[in-house]
């Protein structure tokens, strides 16, 4: 699984990153987690609000911080 966290490093982006790591740890999943901070690359995903979460090149969450339980559901599918 490839996970990308789109954001410029704001507190919400950092919170989403922490939630992603916690959800992966709780599910005992291995994933490639990448932080994307380049505005042009973020825009290439059609995201207008950050933070955003991309799983296997599909935008799953945008403009808000997903909580750990929501992330676990997304990672399980």
Buried (B, 14 or more C-beta within 10 A) or exposed (E): EEBBBBBEEEEBBBBBBEBBBBBBEEBEEEBEBEBBEEEEEBEEBEBEEBBBBBBEEEBBBBEBBBEBEBBBEBBEE
